[in-house]
Amino acid sequence: MQELFEREAATLAELEHPKIPALYDHFEEEADDTRFAIENSASTRAQELGQHKFFYLVQQHMSGIDLSRALSQHGKFSESEVERCLKILLKILKDIHSGSLHSSRTLIVHRDIKPANIIARPRTISNQMAQGRRLPILTTGNFI
């Protein structure tokens, strides 16, 4: 687990893209048994393995609303909104996989692309709402 965390932090530190939050720091913290039991009550596998650590990534704050929240507040997006979102996401993924954003030749796999990790930016939100349109899409967030 620690090796994966270190590799993720190293990969994030190399990426430079305006739509990917910059990594400022990363660290781990030993957890006492009480805190570990409370914060990881669903993680019995980790307890069995004796892993009592928390891993943290300190990243640039990305203002906006995550896509999961936008969907719950505004309902389903139209086909054109979904298409626009996918075009933006695919452009970012293409940039990552072309190697233009990082120096290593290692393949990068984002294992957590989901609505909660995609952020609609405020400037775009206010422009769209001022025009009476629904929430637009977007910027990637969180983990790579």
CNS distance restraints for C-alpha pairs under 8 A (distance, minus, plus):
assign (resid   1 and name CA) (resid   5 and name CA) 6.27 0.50 0.50
assign (resid   2 and name CA) (resid   6 and name CA) 6.12 0.50 0.50
assign (resid   3 and name CA) (resid   7 and name CA) 6.13 0.50 0.50
assign (resid   4 and name CA) (resid   8 and name CA) 6.08 0.50 0.50
assign (resid   5 and name CA) (resid   9 and name CA) 6.17 0.50 0.50
assign (resid   5 and name CA) (resid  55 and name CA) 7.25 0.50 0.50
assign (resid   6 and name CA) (resid  10 and name CA) 6.14 0.50 0.50
assign (resid   7 and name CA) (resid  11 and name CA) 6.13 0.50 0.50
assign (resid   8 and name CA) (resid  12 and name CA) 6.11 0.50 0.50
assign (resid   8 and name CA) (resid 144 and name CA) 6.68 0.50 0.50
assign (resid   9 and name CA) (resid  13 and name CA) 6.06 0.50 0.50
assign (resid   9 and name CA) (resid  23 and name CA) 7.52 0.50 0.50
assign (resid   9 and name CA) (resid  26 and name CA) 6.67 0.50 0.50
assign (resid   9 and name CA) (resid  57 and name CA) 7.16 0.50 0.50
assign (resid  10 and name CA) (resid  14 and name CA) 6.54 0.50 0.50
assign (resid  11 and name CA) (resid  15 and name CA) 6.63 0.50 0.50
assign (resid  11 and name CA) (resid 102 and name CA) 7.86 0.50 0.50
assign (resid  11 and name CA) (resid 108 and name CA) 7.94 0.50 0.50
assign (resid  11 and name CA) (resid 144 and name CA) 7.81 0.50 0.50
assign (resid  12 and name CA) (resid  22 and name CA) 7.19 0.50 0.50
assign (resid  12 and name CA) (resid  23 and name CA) 5.98 0.50 0.50
assign (resid  12 and name CA) (resid 144 and name CA) 6.75 0.50 0.50
assign (resid  13 and name CA) (resid  22 and name CA) 7.02 0.50 0.50
assign (resid  13 and name CA) (resid  23 and name CA) 5.40 0.50 0.50
assign (resid  13 and name CA) (resid  24 and name CA) 7.69 0.50 0.50
assign (resid  14 and name CA) (resid 101 and name CA) 7.27 0.50 0.50
assign (resid  14 and name CA) (resid 102 and name CA) 5.13 0.50 0.50
assign (resid  14 and name CA) (resid 103 and name CA) 6.91 0.50 0.50
assign (resid  15 and name CA) (resid  20 and name CA) 7.78 0.50 0.50
assign (resid  15 and name CA) (resid  22 and name CA) 7.44 0.50 0.50
assign (resid  15 and name CA) (resid  96 and name CA) 7.83 0.50 0.50
assign (resid  15 and name CA) (resid 101 and name CA) 5.13 0.50 0.50
assign (resid  15 and name CA) (resid 102 and name CA) 5.17 0.50 0.50
assign (resid  16 and name CA) (resid  20 and name CA) 7.22 0.50 0.50
assign (resid  16 and name CA) (resid  22 and name CA) 6.99 0.50 0.50
assign (resid  16 and name CA) (resid 101 and name CA) 5.46 0.50 0.50
assign (resid  16 and name CA) (resid 102 and name CA) 7.19 0.50 0.50
assign (resid  17 and name CA) (resid  21 and name CA) 7.79 0.50 0.50
assign (resid  17 and name CA) (resid 101 and name CA) 6.74 0.50 0.50
assign (resid  19 and name CA) (resid  92 and name CA) 7.67 0.50 0.50
assign (resid  19 and name CA) (resid 139 and name CA) 5.18 0.50 0.50
assign (resid  19 and name CA) (resid 140 and name CA) 6.01 0.50 0.50
assign (resid  19 and name CA) (resid 141 and name CA) 7.79 0.50 0.50
assign (resid  20 and name CA) (resid 139 and name CA) 7.18 0.50 0.50
assign (resid  20 and name CA) (resid 140 and name CA) 5.82 0.50 0.50
assign (resid  20 and name CA) (resid 141 and name CA) 6.13 0.50 0.50
assign (resid  21 and name CA) (resid  59 and name CA) 5.90 0.50 0.50
assign (resid  21 and name CA) (resid  60 and name CA) 4.94 0.50 0.50
assign (resid  21 and name CA) (resid  61 and name CA) 6.84 0.50 0.50
assign (resid  21 and name CA) (resid  62 and name CA) 6.61 0.50 0.50
assign (resid  21 and name CA) (resid 140 and name CA) 7.97 0.50 0.50
assign (resid  21 and name CA) (resid 141 and name CA) 6.36 0.50 0.50
assign (resid  21 and name CA) (resid 142 and name CA) 7.15 0.50 0.50
assign (resid  22 and name CA) (resid  59 and name CA) 5.48 0.50 0.50
assign (resid  22 and name CA) (resid  60 and name CA) 5.10 0.50 0.50
assign (resid  23 and name CA) (resid  57 and name CA) 7.06 0.50 0.50
assign (resid  23 and name CA) (resid  58 and name CA) 6.00 0.50 0.50
assign (resid  23 and name CA) (resid  59 and name CA) 4.37 0.50 0.50
assign (resid  23 and name CA) (resid  60 and name CA) 6.37 0.50 0.50
assign (resid  24 and name CA) (resid  57 and name CA) 7.86 0.50 0.50
assign (resid  24 and name CA) (resid  58 and name CA) 5.45 0.50 0.50
assign (resid  24 and name CA) (resid  59 and name CA) 5.36 0.50 0.50
assign (resid  24 and name CA) (resid  60 and name CA) 6.88 0.50 0.50
assign (resid  25 and name CA) (resid  57 and name CA) 6.20 0.50 0.50
assign (resid  25 and name CA) (resid  58 and name CA) 5.01 0.50 0.50
assign (resid  25 and name CA) (resid  59 and name CA) 7.10 0.50 0.50
assign (resid  26 and name CA) (resid  55 and name CA) 7.65 0.50 0.50
assign (resid  26 and name CA) (resid  56 and name CA) 5.55 0.50 0.50
assign (resid  26 and name CA) (resid  57 and name CA) 4.49 0.50 0.50
assign (resid  26 and name CA) (resid  58 and name CA) 5.72 0.50 0.50
assign (resid  27 and name CA) (resid  55 and name CA) 6.09 0.50 0.50
assign (resid  27 and name CA) (resid  56 and name CA) 5.42 0.50 0.50
assign (resid  27 and name CA) (resid  57 and name CA) 6.81 0.50 0.50
assign (resid  28 and name CA) (resid  53 and name CA) 6.51 0.50 0.50
assign (resid  28 and name CA) (resid  54 and name CA) 5.51 0.50 0.50
assign (resid  28 and name CA) (resid  55 and name CA) 4.42 0.50 0.50
assign (resid  28 and name CA) (resid  56 and name CA) 5.99 0.50 0.50
assign (resid  29 and name CA) (resid  53 and name CA) 5.47 0.50 0.50
assign (resid  29 and name CA) (resid  54 and name CA) 5.17 0.50 0.50
assign (resid  29 and name CA) (resid  55 and name CA) 6.54 0.50 0.50
assign (resid  30 and name CA) (resid  52 and name CA) 6.02 0.50 0.50
assign (resid  30 and name CA) (resid  53 and name CA) 4.55 0.50 0.50
assign (resid  30 and name CA) (resid  54 and name CA) 6.49 0.50 0.50
assign (resid  31 and name CA) (resid  35 and name CA) 6.20 0.50 0.50
assign (resid  31 and name CA) (resid  36 and name CA) 5.58 0.50 0.50
assign (resid  31 and name CA) (resid  52 and name CA) 5.26 0.50 0.50
assign (resid  31 and name CA) (resid  53 and name CA) 5.41 0.50 0.50
assign (resid  31 and name CA) (resid  54 and name CA) 6.82 0.50 0.50
assign (resid  32 and name CA) (resid  36 and name CA) 6.00 0.50 0.50
assign (resid  32 and name CA) (resid  52 and name CA) 7.22 0.50 0.50
assign (resid  33 and name CA) (resid  37 and name CA) 5.99 0.50 0.50
assign (resid  33 and name CA) (resid  52 and name CA) 7.47 0.50 0.50
assign (resid  34 and name CA) (resid  38 and name CA) 6.33 0.50 0.50
assign (resid  35 and name CA) (resid  39 and name CA) 6.02 0.50 0.50
assign (resid  36 and name CA) (resid  40 and name CA) 5.66 0.50 0.50
assign (resid  36 and name CA) (resid  41 and name CA) 7.72 0.50 0.50
assign (resid  36 and name CA) (resid  52 and name CA) 6.40 0.50 0.50
assign (resid  37 and name CA) (resid  41 and name CA) 5.28 0.50 0.50
assign (resid  40 and name CA) (resid  44 and name CA) 7.65 0.50 0.50
assign (resid  43 and name CA) (resid  47 and name CA) 6.74 0.50 0.50
assign (resid  44 and name CA) (resid  48 and name CA) 6.15 0.50 0.50
assign (resid  45 and name CA) (resid  49 and name CA) 6.31 0.50 0.50
assign (resid  46 and name CA) (resid  50 and name CA) 6.23 0.50 0.50
assign (resid  46 and name CA) (resid  51 and name CA) 5.34 0.50 0.50
assign (resid  46 and name CA) (resid  52 and name CA) 7.55 0.50 0.50
assign (resid  47 and name CA) (resid  51 and name CA) 5.95 0.50 0.50
assign (resid  47 and name CA) (resid  52 and name CA) 7.17 0.50 0.50
assign (resid  59 and name CA) (resid 142 and name CA) 7.95 0.50 0.50
assign (resid  62 and name CA) (resid 119 and name CA) 7.53 0.50 0.50
assign (resid  62 and name CA) (resid 121 and name CA) 7.66 0.50 0.50
assign (resid  62 and name CA) (resid 141 and name CA) 7.46 0.50 0.50
assign (resid  63 and name CA) (resid 119 and name CA) 7.82 0.50 0.50
assign (resid  63 and name CA) (resid 121 and name CA) 6.12 0.50 0.50
assign (resid  63 and name CA) (resid 122 and name CA) 6.41 0.50 0.50
assign (resid  64 and name CA) (resid 119 and name CA) 5.84 0.50 0.50
assign (resid  64 and name CA) (resid 120 and name CA) 5.27 0.50 0.50
assign (resid  64 and name CA) (resid 121 and name CA) 4.54 0.50 0.50
assign (resid  64 and name CA) (resid 122 and name CA) 5.00 0.50 0.50
assign (resid  65 and name CA) (resid  69 and name CA) 6.59 0.50 0.50
assign (resid  65 and name CA) (resid  70 and name CA) 6.47 0.50 0.50
assign (resid  65 and name CA) (resid 119 and name CA) 5.40 0.50 0.50
assign (resid  65 and name CA) (resid 120 and name CA) 5.32 0.50 0.50
assign (resid  65 and name CA) (resid 121 and name CA) 6.97 0.50 0.50
assign (resid  65 and name CA) (resid 122 and name CA) 7.74 0.50 0.50
assign (resid  66 and name CA) (resid  70 and name CA) 6.27 0.50 0.50
assign (resid  66 and name CA) (resid 115 and name CA) 6.71 0.50 0.50
assign (resid  66 and name CA) (resid 116 and name CA) 5.28 0.50 0.50
assign (resid  66 and name CA) (resid 117 and name CA) 6.47 0.50 0.50
assign (resid  66 and name CA) (resid 118 and name CA) 5.41 0.50 0.50
assign (resid  66 and name CA) (resid 119 and name CA) 4.18 0.50 0.50
assign (resid  66 and name CA) (resid 120 and name CA) 6.06 0.50 0.50
assign (resid  67 and name CA) (resid  71 and name CA) 5.99 0.50 0.50
assign (resid  67 and name CA) (resid 115 and name CA) 4.72 0.50 0.50
assign (resid  67 and name CA) (resid 116 and name CA) 5.69 0.50 0.50
assign (resid  67 and name CA) (resid 117 and name CA) 7.37 0.50 0.50
assign (resid  67 and name CA) (resid 118 and name CA) 5.50 0.50 0.50
assign (resid  67 and name CA) (resid 119 and name CA) 5.81 0.50 0.50
assign (resid  67 and name CA) (resid 120 and name CA) 6.62 0.50 0.50
assign (resid  67 and name CA) (resid 137 and name CA) 7.93 0.50 0.50
assign (resid  68 and name CA) (resid  72 and name CA) 6.36 0.50 0.50
assign (resid  68 and name CA) (resid 115 and name CA) 4.66 0.50 0.50
assign (resid  68 and name CA) (resid 116 and name CA) 4.81 0.50 0.50
assign (resid  68 and name CA) (resid 118 and name CA) 7.98 0.50 0.50
assign (resid  69 and name CA) (resid  73 and name CA) 6.09 0.50 0.50
assign (resid  69 and name CA) (resid 116 and name CA) 7.29 0.50 0.50
assign (resid  70 and name CA) (resid  74 and name CA) 5.77 0.50 0.50
assign (resid  70 and name CA) (resid  75 and name CA) 7.49 0.50 0.50
assign (resid  70 and name CA) (resid 135 and name CA) 7.24 0.50 0.50
assign (resid  71 and name CA) (resid  75 and name CA) 4.80 0.50 0.50
assign (resid  71 and name CA) (resid  76 and name CA) 6.00 0.50 0.50
assign (resid  71 and name CA) (resid  77 and name CA) 7.35 0.50 0.50
assign (resid  74 and name CA) (resid 134 and name CA) 7.61 0.50 0.50
assign (resid  74 and name CA) (resid 135 and name CA) 7.84 0.50 0.50
assign (resid  77 and name CA) (resid  81 and name CA) 5.82 0.50 0.50
assign (resid  77 and name CA) (resid  82 and name CA) 6.29 0.50 0.50
assign (resid  78 and name CA) (resid  82 and name CA) 6.32 0.50 0.50
assign (resid  79 and name CA) (resid  83 and name CA) 6.09 0.50 0.50
assign (resid  80 and name CA) (resid  84 and name CA) 6.09 0.50 0.50
assign (resid  81 and name CA) (resid  85 and name CA) 6.19 0.50 0.50
assign (resid  81 and name CA) (resid 136 and name CA) 6.53 0.50 0.50
assign (resid  81 and name CA) (resid 137 and name CA) 7.10 0.50 0.50
assign (resid  82 and name CA) (resid  86 and name CA) 6.17 0.50 0.50
assign (resid  83 and name CA) (resid  87 and name CA) 6.17 0.50 0.50
assign (resid  84 and name CA) (resid  88 and name CA) 6.39 0.50 0.50
assign (resid  84 and name CA) (resid 137 and name CA) 6.81 0.50 0.50
assign (resid  85 and name CA) (resid  89 and name CA) 6.19 0.50 0.50
assign (resid  85 and name CA) (resid 136 and name CA) 7.68 0.50 0.50
assign (resid  85 and name CA) (resid 137 and name CA) 4.97 0.50 0.50
assign (resid  85 and name CA) (resid 138 and name CA) 6.19 0.50 0.50
assign (resid  86 and name CA) (resid  90 and name CA) 5.83 0.50 0.50
assign (resid  87 and name CA) (resid  91 and name CA) 6.09 0.50 0.50
assign (resid  88 and name CA) (resid  92 and name CA) 6.38 0.50 0.50
assign (resid  88 and name CA) (resid 137 and name CA) 7.82 0.50 0.50
assign (resid  88 and name CA) (resid 138 and name CA) 6.96 0.50 0.50
assign (resid  88 and name CA) (resid 139 and name CA) 7.66 0.50 0.50
assign (resid  89 and name CA) (resid  93 and name CA) 6.19 0.50 0.50
assign (resid  89 and name CA) (resid 138 and name CA) 7.85 0.50 0.50
assign (resid  89 and name CA) (resid 139 and name CA) 7.46 0.50 0.50
assign (resid  89 and name CA) (resid 140 and name CA) 7.21 0.50 0.50
assign (resid  90 and name CA) (resid  94 and name CA) 5.92 0.50 0.50
assign (resid  91 and name CA) (resid  95 and name CA) 6.19 0.50 0.50
assign (resid  92 and name CA) (resid  96 and name CA) 6.26 0.50 0.50
assign (resid  93 and name CA) (resid  97 and name CA) 6.08 0.50 0.50
assign (resid  94 and name CA) (resid  98 and name CA) 5.88 0.50 0.50
assign (resid  95 and name CA) (resid  99 and name CA) 6.80 0.50 0.50
assign (resid  95 and name CA) (resid 100 and name CA) 6.06 0.50 0.50
assign (resid  95 and name CA) (resid 101 and name CA) 6.51 0.50 0.50
assign (resid  96 and name CA) (resid 100 and name CA) 6.55 0.50 0.50
assign (resid  96 and name CA) (resid 101 and name CA) 5.62 0.50 0.50
assign (resid  96 and name CA) (resid 102 and name CA) 7.40 0.50 0.50
assign (resid  96 and name CA) (resid 108 and name CA) 7.52 0.50 0.50
assign (resid  97 and name CA) (resid 107 and name CA) 7.02 0.50 0.50
assign (resid  97 and name CA) (resid 108 and name CA) 6.87 0.50 0.50
assign (resid  99 and name CA) (resid 103 and name CA) 6.84 0.50 0.50
assign (resid  99 and name CA) (resid 104 and name CA) 7.54 0.50 0.50
assign (resid  99 and name CA) (resid 105 and name CA) 7.05 0.50 0.50
assign (resid 108 and name CA) (resid 144 and name CA) 7.80 0.50 0.50
assign (resid 109 and name CA) (resid 144 and name CA) 7.06 0.50 0.50
assign (resid 110 and name CA) (resid 143 and name CA) 7.29 0.50 0.50
assign (resid 110 and name CA) (resid 144 and name CA) 4.67 0.50 0.50
assign (resid 111 and name CA) (resid 144 and name CA) 6.82 0.50 0.50
assign (resid 112 and name CA) (resid 117 and name CA) 7.60 0.50 0.50
assign (resid 112 and name CA) (resid 143 and name CA) 6.73 0.50 0.50
assign (resid 112 and name CA) (resid 144 and name CA) 7.17 0.50 0.50
assign (resid 113 and name CA) (resid 117 and name CA) 6.30 0.50 0.50
assign (resid 113 and name CA) (resid 118 and name CA) 7.70 0.50 0.50
assign (resid 114 and name CA) (resid 118 and name CA) 6.85 0.50 0.50
assign (resid 117 and name CA) (resid 140 and name CA) 6.28 0.50 0.50
assign (resid 117 and name CA) (resid 141 and name CA) 4.80 0.50 0.50
assign (resid 117 and name CA) (resid 142 and name CA) 5.56 0.50 0.50
assign (resid 117 and name CA) (resid 143 and name CA) 7.57 0.50 0.50
assign (resid 118 and name CA) (resid 138 and name CA) 6.70 0.50 0.50
assign (resid 118 and name CA) (resid 139 and name CA) 5.71 0.50 0.50
assign (resid 118 and name CA) (resid 140 and name CA) 4.44 0.50 0.50
assign (resid 118 and name CA) (resid 141 and name CA) 5.14 0.50 0.50
assign (resid 118 and name CA) (resid 142 and name CA) 7.92 0.50 0.50
assign (resid 119 and name CA) (resid 137 and name CA) 7.50 0.50 0.50
assign (resid 119 and name CA) (resid 138 and name CA) 5.62 0.50 0.50
assign (resid 119 and name CA) (resid 139 and name CA) 5.00 0.50 0.50
assign (resid 119 and name CA) (resid 140 and name CA) 5.84 0.50 0.50
assign (resid 119 and name CA) (resid 141 and name CA) 6.06 0.50 0.50
assign (resid 120 and name CA) (resid 124 and name CA) 7.32 0.50 0.50
assign (resid 120 and name CA) (resid 125 and name CA) 6.88 0.50 0.50
assign (resid 120 and name CA) (resid 135 and name CA) 7.52 0.50 0.50
assign (resid 120 and name CA) (resid 136 and name CA) 6.57 0.50 0.50
assign (resid 120 and name CA) (resid 137 and name CA) 5.24 0.50 0.50
assign (resid 120 and name CA) (resid 138 and name CA) 4.37 0.50 0.50
assign (resid 120 and name CA) (resid 139 and name CA) 5.97 0.50 0.50
assign (resid 121 and name CA) (resid 125 and name CA) 6.19 0.50 0.50
assign (resid 121 and name CA) (resid 137 and name CA) 7.72 0.50 0.50
assign (resid 121 and name CA) (resid 138 and name CA) 6.23 0.50 0.50
assign (resid 121 and name CA) (resid 139 and name CA) 6.81 0.50 0.50
assign (resid 122 and name CA) (resid 126 and name CA) 6.04 0.50 0.50
assign (resid 123 and name CA) (resid 127 and name CA) 6.22 0.50 0.50
assign (resid 124 and name CA) (resid 128 and name CA) 6.09 0.50 0.50
assign (resid 124 and name CA) (resid 136 and name CA) 6.72 0.50 0.50
assign (resid 125 and name CA) (resid 129 and name CA) 6.05 0.50 0.50
assign (resid 125 and name CA) (resid 135 and name CA) 5.75 0.50 0.50
assign (resid 125 and name CA) (resid 136 and name CA) 6.41 0.50 0.50
assign (resid 126 and name CA) (resid 130 and name CA) 5.88 0.50 0.50
assign (resid 127 and name CA) (resid 131 and name CA) 6.46 0.50 0.50
assign (resid 128 and name CA) (resid 132 and name CA) 6.40 0.50 0.50
assign (resid 128 and name CA) (resid 133 and name CA) 5.10 0.50 0.50
assign (resid 128 and name CA) (resid 134 and name CA) 6.41 0.50 0.50
assign (resid 128 and name CA) (resid 135 and name CA) 6.47 0.50 0.50
assign (resid 128 and name CA) (resid 136 and name CA) 6.92 0.50 0.50
assign (resid 129 and name CA) (resid 133 and name CA) 5.25 0.50 0.50
assign (resid 129 and name CA) (resid 134 and name CA) 6.35 0.50 0.50
assign (resid 129 and name CA) (resid 135 and name CA) 7.10 0.50 0.50
